């Protein structure tokens, strides 16, 4: 027999059906579930972080308003005390005043020094002077960068 004749009798080659992308393999399902869990965890973490830092945003907005009005040192001191009360326990913050208050502010934020906040001692006078730009800047640094233990 002629080999070419034998080849002519063969049926044409059939291609296998194309591999479909659906349904997904088990490995893909595991990756999807892990990805959704990671996204859920990140969303939960972000919401908690944002909620715990909400008082900072409010305090910074109030600080902006006080800066535009040229507020006195006693108003600025009240704002810092309110932010500290939100971030730390009331038993720790409420009795602080004078030098103890200044040292507490400096201890909780490395970016602020006693010299920068020394004007806050004027808030205990009968007619406190208006706060300087340096004091506003120090207060802003403290609000942004203090290490909160309770939020």
Buried (B, 14 or more C-beta within 10 A) or exposed (E): EEEEEEEEEEEEEEEEEEEEEEEEEEEEEEEEEEEEEEEEEEEEEEEEEEEBBEBBEBBBEBBEEBBEEEBBBBBBBBBBBBBBBBBBEEEEBEEBBEEEBBEBBBEBBEEBEEEBBBBBBBBEEEEBEBBEEEBBEBBBBBBBEBEBEEB
